Amino acid sequence: MTAIRVLLVDDDPLVRAGLSFMMGGAEDIEIVGEAADGGEVEALVDRTRPDVVLMDIRMPAVDGLAATETLRRRADAPQVVVLTTFHADEQVLRALRAGAAGFVLKDTPPAEILAAVRRVAAGDPVLSPAVTRQLMAHAAGTAADTRRAHARQRIAALNDREREVAVAIGRGLANAEIAARLFMSVATVKTHVSRTLAKLGLNNRVQIALLAHDAGLLEDTEGR
């Protein structure tokens, strides 16, 4: 079994030590490096080649948002999970829009943090439907009209089936649930998701969900 390579980024040495101790006991996870600031991340990624970066948002020099944006522009970008003390913080939203695969709270039980790392390494976002709805609601009041017009322009690139899948993702449904609801195979759902990501220039399902929300597609309770 190949271990999941994890890079820890947090300016608090106690947080890093706690995460390292907790995750170091898992046979399928290897801590390959630690950084105290976002400015150190890219060089460490070049050297350690992590699969997942656990990234604090608030750091003194280069914050986690800027570091996430830099990493996600790379062709070989690792997955990024935001570490935060807030459920719905504007900076968390910006990190998700930049391509982070999700977030975990710093007081999350150790088993759940390990599960989040494993899920992200497998290509799944770490946002429950409840958390997704909370984030969407938090974002709703910020430059909504401008964001909606831009999002609708982008969504127009999708065909009807891809749009239906995007709405289902925005509602927090997994591939199997989408397949059952839209009467298609899971393989077909995955194809639509891949095509949607490519057409819209997005990194992951979280960004599809945010774009569907921004475009107002989730306001129709029937999910048309």
C-alpha positions in Angstrom: 0.0 0.0 0.0 1.4 3.4 -1.0 1.1 5.9 1.8 -0.6 9.3 1.3 2.0 12.0 1.4 0.9 15.0 3.5 2.5 18.4 4.0 1.5 20.4 7.1 1.4 24.2 6.8 0.5 26.2 10.0 2.3 29.0 11.8 1.6 27.5 15.2 4.2 24.9 16.1 1.9 23.3 18.6 -0.8 22.8 15.9 1.8 21.2 13.6 3.1 19.0 16.3 -0.4 17.9 17.3 -1.3 17.1 13.7 2.0 15.3 13.1 1.6 13.2 16.2 -2.0 12.3 15.4 -1.5 11.5 11.7 1.9 9.9 12.1 0.3 6.9 13.8 -1.7 6.0 10.7 -0.1 3.3 8.5 -1.4 4.8 5.3 -0.3 8.4 5.9 3.2 9.8 5.8 4.1 13.4 7.0 6.7 14.5 4.4 7.2 18.1 5.6 6.1 21.0 7.6 6.0 24.8 6.9 5.3 27.8 9.2 4.2 30.1 6.4 2.6 30.0 2.9 5.8 31.5 1.4 7.6 28.2 2.1 5.1 26.0 0.6 6.0 25.9 -3.1 9.6 25.0 -2.5 8.6 22.3 0.0 6.1 20.9 -2.5 8.9 20.7 -5.1 11.1 18.8 -2.7 8.6 16.5 -1.0 5.9 15.9 -3.6 2.9 15.6 -1.3 -0.5 14.3 -2.3 -2.3 16.5 0.2 -1.5 19.8 1.8 -3.2 20.7 5.1 -3.1 24.5 4.9 -3.8 27.1 7.6 -5.5 30.2 6.3 -4.1 32.9 8.6 -0.3 33.2 8.5 1.8 36.2 9.1 3.7 36.7 5.7 2.0 34.7 2.9 -1.4 33.5 3.9 -3.0 30.2 3.0 -5.2 31.7 0.4 -2.3 33.0 -1.7 -0.4 29.8 -1.2 -3.4 27.8 -2.3 -3.9 29.9 -5.5 -0.2 29.4 -6.3 -0.3 25.6 -5.8 -3.5 25.1 -7.7 -2.0 26.8 -10.8 0.6 24.0 -11.0 0.2 21.2 -13.5 1.1 18.7 -10.8 -0.9 20.5 -8.1 -1.4 18.5 -4.8 -4.9 18.6 -3.2 -5.3 21.3 -0.6 -7.4 21.1 2.5 -7.9 24.3 4.4 -7.4 24.3 8.2 -9.6 26.9 9.9 -11.3 27.8 13.2 -14.4 29.1 11.4 -17.3 27.2 9.8 -18.1 29.8 7.2 -15.4 32.4 6.8 -15.0 34.6 3.7 -11.3 33.5 3.4 -12.4 29.9 3.4 -14.8 30.6 0.6 -12.0 32.3 -1.4 -9.7 29.3 -0.8 -12.4 26.9 -2.1 -12.9 29.1 -5.2 -9.2 29.0 -5.7 -9.3 25.2 -5.9 -9.0 23.8 -2.3 -10.8 20.5 -2.0 -12.5 21.4 1.2 -11.8 22.3 4.8 -11.6 20.9 8.3 -11.9 22.7 11.6 -8.9 22.6 13.8 -10.9 21.1 16.6 -12.2 18.3 14.4 -11.7 14.9 16.1 -8.5 13.1 14.9 -10.3 10.3 13.2 -12.3 12.7 11.1 -9.2 14.6 10.0 -7.6 11.3 8.9 -10.8 10.5 7.0 -10.8 13.9 5.3 -7.2 13.4 4.1 -8.0 10.0 2.8 -11.1 11.2 0.9 -9.3 14.1 -0.6 -6.4 11.9 -1.7 -9.0 9.7 -3.4 -10.4 12.7 -5.3 -13.5 13.5 -3.2 -14.2 16.9 -1.6 -14.5 17.2 2.2 -17.7 19.2 2.4 -20.9 17.7 3.7 -24.2 19.0 2.2 -24.9 20.8 5.5 -21.6 22.6 5.4 -22.0 23.4 1.7 -25.4 25.0 2.3 -23.8 27.1 5.1 -21.0 28.3 2.9 -23.4 29.1 0.1 -25.6 31.2 2.5 -22.5 33.0 3.8 -21.5 33.9 0.3 -24.9 35.0 -0.9 -24.6 38.6 0.1 -21.2 39.5 -1.5 -21.4 41.2 -4.9 -24.2 38.8 -5.7 -25.5 40.4 -8.9 -22.1 40.7 -10.6 -21.1 37.2 -9.5 -24.4 35.8 -10.8 -24.1 37.4 -14.2 -20.5 36.1 -14.6 -21.5 32.6 -13.3 -24.4 32.3 -15.7 -22.2 33.3 -18.6 -19.8 30.4 -17.7 -22.6 27.9 -17.1 -24.0 28.6 -20.6 -21.0 26.5 -21.9 -22.7 23.4 -20.5 -25.2 21.2 -22.3 -28.5 20.3 -20.5 -27.3 17.1 -19.0 -24.0 18.6 -17.7 -26.1 21.4 -16.2 -28.3 18.9 -14.4 -25.3 17.2 -13.0 -23.8 20.5 -11.9 -27.0 21.3 -10.0 -27.0 17.9 -8.4 -23.4 18.5 -7.3 -24.4 21.8 -5.9 -27.0 20.1 -3.8 -24.3 17.9 -2.3 -25.2 14.6 -4.0 -22.6 11.9 -4.5 -22.2 10.3 -8.0 -24.4 7.3 -7.1 -27.2 9.6 -5.9 -26.9 11.7 -9.1 -27.1 8.6 -11.2 -30.2 7.4 -9.5 -31.9 10.8 -9.7 -31.1 11.5 -13.3 -31.5 7.8 -14.5 -27.9 7.3 -15.8 -25.0 5.1 -14.8 -22.3 6.2 -12.4 -19.8 6.0 -15.2 -21.9 8.4 -17.2 -22.1 10.8 -14.3 -18.3 10.7 -13.9 -18.0 11.5 -17.6 -20.3 14.5 -17.3 -18.4 15.7 -14.2 -15.0 15.5 -16.1 -16.4 17.3 -19.1 -17.9 20.0 -16.9 -14.6 20.5 -15.1 -12.8 20.8 -18.5 -15.3 23.1 -20.1 -15.4 25.5 -17.1 -11.7 25.3 -16.3 -12.3 24.2 -12.7 -10.3 21.9 -10.4 -12.9 20.0 -8.5 -16.6 19.4 -7.5 -16.5 22.1 -4.8 -15.9 24.7 -7.5 -18.8 23.3 -9.6 -21.1 23.6 -6.6 -20.1 27.2 -5.9 -20.6 28.1 -9.5 -24.0 26.5 -9.6 -24.9 28.5 -6.6 -23.6 31.7 -7.9 -25.6 31.2 -11.2 -28.8 30.8 -9.2 -29.3 27.2 -10.3 -30.0 25.9 -6.8 -32.9 28.3 -6.2 -35.2 26.0 -8.2 -36.3 23.3 -5.7 -37.0 21.0 -8.6 -33.4 21.2 -9.7 -34.2 22.0 -13.4 
